[in-house]
Amino acid sequence: MNTLSPSLPRTPMMPRPLALPLGILPTAVNSKVLVKILNKLFAPELEDGELDFLQGRVMMIRVSDARLTYRITLSDGELIAAAGSKKDDLSIEGSVYDFLLLATRREDPDTLFFNRRLRLGGDTELGLYAKNFLDSVELDDRMGPVLKLLNGVTSLVGRLP
């Protein structure tokens, strides 16, 4: 037994039958839905230019167990779905549970990354900008009941095998 490398915590995975319909939607459709939500959620920060680090850069987010992929960029002060022809500058991949842990701030990105639950690729400086931005934004008041719902979903998903 190797005592130098501790076993990684178990990550609950979305059951395949639930993931199947999600994976059918094209990335462009998923991305358009996500940017509509993010533009509303981050409206003050977009107005203040706090997301300018994404200008012309493509961030790909993959939710592996849900078979979802999002590709977003910033154009003219607004988050938009990135064209499929543009290469990804940054990729972030994790499970539904891992992203729920991030959204509800039950876990910080560094812990998930060092435990190999979040996988980053591409421009690490861009990844650091994104992480620092998310760490600095106070969303509790804006998300209100949605945050409460996400906390409940996180607890429920945490019980999955």
C-alpha positions in Angstrom: 0.0 0.0 0.0 1.3 3.4 -0.9 1.0 5.7 2.1 2.3 8.8 0.2 -0.7 9.2 -2.0 -4.0 9.4 -0.2 -7.1 8.1 -1.9 -9.2 10.7 -3.7 -12.6 11.4 -2.3 -15.5 9.7 -4.2 -17.2 11.9 -6.7 -20.9 11.3 -7.3 -21.7 10.9 -10.9 -24.9 11.7 -12.8 -26.7 8.5 -13.8 -26.3 7.8 -17.5 -30.0 7.7 -18.3 -30.4 11.3 -16.9 -27.3 12.4 -18.9 -28.4 11.0 -22.2 -30.9 13.7 -23.2 -28.5 16.5 -22.1 -25.8 15.3 -24.4 -28.1 15.5 -27.4 -28.2 19.3 -27.4 -25.4 20.9 -29.5 -22.7 22.8 -27.7 -23.9 26.0 -29.4 -27.4 25.7 -27.9 -26.0 24.9 -24.5 -23.6 27.8 -24.7 -26.3 30.3 -25.7 -28.5 29.3 -22.7 -25.6 29.6 -20.3 -24.5 33.1 -21.6 -28.0 34.4 -21.2 -27.9 33.4 -17.6 -24.4 34.6 -17.0 -25.0 38.0 -18.6 -27.9 38.7 -16.2 -26.0 37.3 -13.2 -22.8 39.2 -13.9 -24.4 42.4 -15.3 -22.7 44.8 -12.8 -19.3 43.2 -13.4 -19.7 43.2 -17.2 -20.5 46.9 -17.0 -17.4 47.6 -14.9 -15.2 45.6 -17.3 -14.3 43.0 -14.8 -14.6 40.2 -17.4 -12.5 42.0 -20.0 -9.9 39.3 -19.6 -12.2 37.1 -21.7 -12.3 39.5 -24.6 -11.7 37.4 -27.8 -10.6 34.4 -25.7 -12.6 31.2 -25.6 -13.3 29.3 -22.4 -14.6 25.8 -22.7 -16.5 24.3 -19.8 -17.2 20.5 -19.9 -19.5 18.8 -17.5 -18.2 15.3 -18.1 -20.9 13.1 -16.5 -23.7 15.2 -17.9 -22.2 15.2 -21.4 -22.5 19.0 -21.6 -20.0 21.4 -23.2 -20.2 25.2 -23.1 -17.9 27.5 -25.1 -18.1 31.2 -24.1 -16.2 34.4 -24.9 -16.6 38.1 -24.4 -17.4 40.4 -27.2 -18.3 44.1 -26.9 -18.8 43.8 -23.1 -21.2 40.9 -23.4 -20.7 37.1 -22.9 -21.6 35.2 -26.1 -21.4 31.6 -27.3 -18.1 31.1 -29.0 -18.1 30.0 -32.6 -17.1 26.4 -33.1 -14.3 27.3 -35.4 -12.4 29.3 -32.7 -9.9 27.2 -30.6 -10.3 27.0 -26.9 -7.9 29.2 -24.9 -8.9 27.6 -21.6 -10.7 24.4 -20.8 -12.2 23.4 -17.4 -13.7 20.0 -16.9 -15.4 18.4 -14.0 -18.5 16.6 -12.9 -22.0 18.0 -12.1 -21.2 17.6 -8.4 -17.9 19.4 -8.7 -19.5 22.4 -10.4 -22.3 22.4 -7.9 -19.7 22.5 -5.1 -18.1 25.5 -6.8 -21.4 27.3 -7.4 -22.5 26.9 -3.8 -19.0 27.7 -2.5 -18.9 24.5 -0.5 -15.5 23.8 -2.0 -12.9 26.1 -3.5 -11.5 25.6 -7.0 -7.9 25.1 -5.7 -9.0 22.1 -3.5 -10.9 20.5 -6.4 -8.0 21.1 -8.8 -5.3 19.7 -6.4 -7.6 16.7 -5.7 -7.8 16.1 -9.5 -11.5 16.6 -9.6 -11.3 19.7 -11.8 -9.1 19.5 -14.8 -7.7 22.6 -16.4 -6.1 22.9 -19.8 -4.7 25.7 -22.0 -3.8 29.2 -20.8 -3.2 28.9 -17.0 -3.0 32.7 -16.6 -6.5 33.0 -18.1 -7.6 30.3 -15.7 -6.2 32.3 -12.8 -8.0 35.4 -13.9 -11.3 33.4 -14.1 -10.8 31.9 -10.7 -9.9 35.2 -9.1 -12.9 36.8 -10.7 -15.3 34.1 -9.4 -13.7 34.3 -5.9 -14.3 38.1 -5.8 -17.9 38.1 -6.8 -20.5 38.1 -4.0 -23.5 36.3 -5.5 -25.5 35.4 -2.4 -27.9 38.4 -2.6 -28.3 38.1 -6.4 -29.0 34.4 -6.4 -31.3 34.2 -3.3 -33.7 31.3 -3.7 -31.7 29.8 -6.6 -28.7 29.4 -4.2 -30.9 27.6 -1.7 -32.2 25.3 -4.5 -28.6 24.7 -5.7 -27.6 23.8 -2.1 -30.4 21.3 -2.0 -29.5 19.8 -5.3 -25.8 19.6 -4.2 -26.8 17.6 -1.1 -29.0 15.3 -3.2 -26.3 14.7 -5.9 -23.8 14.1 -3.1 -25.8 11.1 -2.0 -25.7 9.5 -5.5 -23.4 6.4 -6.0 
